[in-house]
């Protein structure tokens, strides 16, 4: 039962961060909301859990993948930035996600090929 409560606590913490970002955006604090989205709070907790339960090798593999994930994330951000206002919002976000998905897939294949 303890593991289930731990998962619920993590989900509530994530929901609180999302609510804070949305509240900041609603108050027109767009830059602060954007910066908060990039805070590695979830990564810190996740890597603590991976490192403590699975050891340093698993932690290093996870961090290594996260380093490479910066490229698909940057591609996503560029597509959304360049298409925002030119395309409907849903299409801009969908194209950004599709770009991320393709880039992440390529990097996943490359990382597993090593």
C-alpha positions as semicolon CSV with decimal commas, in nm:
position;residue;x (nm);y (nm);z (nm)
1;X;0,000;0,000;0,000
2;X;0,292;0,234;0,069
3;X;0,401;0,225;-0,296
4;X;0,056;0,331;-0,409
5;X;0,052;0,628;-0,172
6;X;0,397;0,725;-0,296
7;X;0,267;0,729;-0,654
8;X;-0,037;0,935;-0,553
9;X;0,188;1,183;-0,370
10;X;0,406;1,217;-0,681
11;X;0,100;1,272;-0,900
12;X;-0,033;1,539;-0,663
13;X;0,305;1,716;-0,660
14;X;0,308;1,715;-1,040
15;X;-0,049;1,847;-1,050
16;X;0,047;2,126;-0,807
17;X;0,333;2,234;-1,035
18;X;0,100;2,237;-1,336
19;X;-0,158;2,439;-1,142
20;X;0,110;2,691;-1,043
21;X;0,226;2,728;-1,404
22;X;-0,132;2,779;-1,522
23;X;-0,200;3,033;-1,245
24;X;0,113;3,227;-1,342
25;X;0,013;3,222;-1,709
26;X;-0,338;3,335;-1,622
27;X;-0,183;3,631;-1,439
28;X;0,018;3,715;-1,751
29;X;0,350;3,605;-1,601
30;X;0,438;3,414;-1,916
31;X;0,815;3,427;-1,877
32;X;0,800;3,297;-1,520
33;X;0,558;3,023;-1,626
34;X;0,793;2,923;-1,907
35;X;1,090;2,912;-1,672
36;X;0,897;2,707;-1,418
37;X;0,814;2,450;-1,685
38;X;1,186;2,393;-1,736
39;X;1,268;2,346;-1,366
40;X;1,408;1,997;-1,318
41;X;1,197;1,931;-1,006
42;X;1,049;1,613;-1,147
43;X;1,391;1,503;-1,272
44;X;1,549;1,557;-0,931
45;X;1,296;1,340;-0,756
46;X;1,294;1,077;-1,032
47;X;1,672;1,050;-1,039
48;X;1,685;1,031;-0,661
49;X;1,444;0,738;-0,680
50;X;1,632;0,566;-0,964
51;X;1,970;0,617;-0,796
52;X;1,856;0,499;-0,454
53;X;1,657;0,198;-0,576
54;X;1,849;0,091;-0,887
55;X;2,202;0,220;-0,831
56;X;2,448;0,449;-1,007
57;X;2,459;0,260;-1,337
58;X;2,084;0,299;-1,389
59;X;2,108;0,663;-1,281
60;X;2,388;0,733;-1,530
61;X;2,188;0,568;-1,811
62;X;1,883;0,776;-1,724
63;X;2,082;1,100;-1,712
64;X;2,255;1,012;-2,038
65;X;1,917;0,970;-2,208
66;X;1,800;1,300;-2,056
67;X;2,103;1,479;-2,199
68;X;2,013;1,355;-2,545
69;X;1,647;1,444;-2,488
70;X;1,745;1,811;-2,501
71;X;1,767;1,789;-2,882
72;X;1,409;1,665;-2,939
73;X;1,284;1,914;-2,678
74;X;1,461;2,199;-2,858
75;X;1,316;2,081;-3,192
76;X;0,967;2,079;-3,034
77;X;1,013;2,429;-2,894
78;X;1,140;2,563;-3,227
79;X;0,845;2,420;-3,421
80;X;0,591;2,559;-3,174
81;X;0,767;2,897;-3,166
82;X;0,781;2,922;-3,545
83;X;0,422;2,808;-3,604
84;X;0,249;2,987;-3,313
85;X;0,015;3,250;-3,454
86;X;0,060;3,120;-3,808
87;X;-0,132;2,798;-3,754
88;X;-0,419;2,704;-3,523
89;X;-0,296;2,632;-3,171
90;X;-0,383;2,262;-3,183
91;X;-0,192;2,220;-3,511
92;X;0,111;2,411;-3,386
93;X;0,129;2,191;-3,074
94;X;0,057;1,874;-3,273
95;X;0,337;1,951;-3,521
96;X;0,570;2,027;-3,232
97;X;0,480;1,698;-3,067
98;X;0,520;1,508;-3,394
99;X;0,863;1,667;-3,438
100;X;0,956;1,570;-3,082
101;X;0,829;1,216;-3,140
102;X;1,034;1,172;-3,457
103;X;1,350;1,319;-3,301
104;X;1,306;1,118;-2,981
105;X;1,255;0,802;-3,187
106;X;1,572;0,864;-3,384
107;X;1,772;0,932;-3,069
108;X;1,625;0,626;-2,898
109;X;1,734;0,409;-3,187
110;X;2,079;0,567;-3,189
111;X;2,123;0,530;-2,812
112;X;2,016;0,166;-2,817
113;X;2,247;0,091;-3,110
114;X;2,552;0,178;-2,898
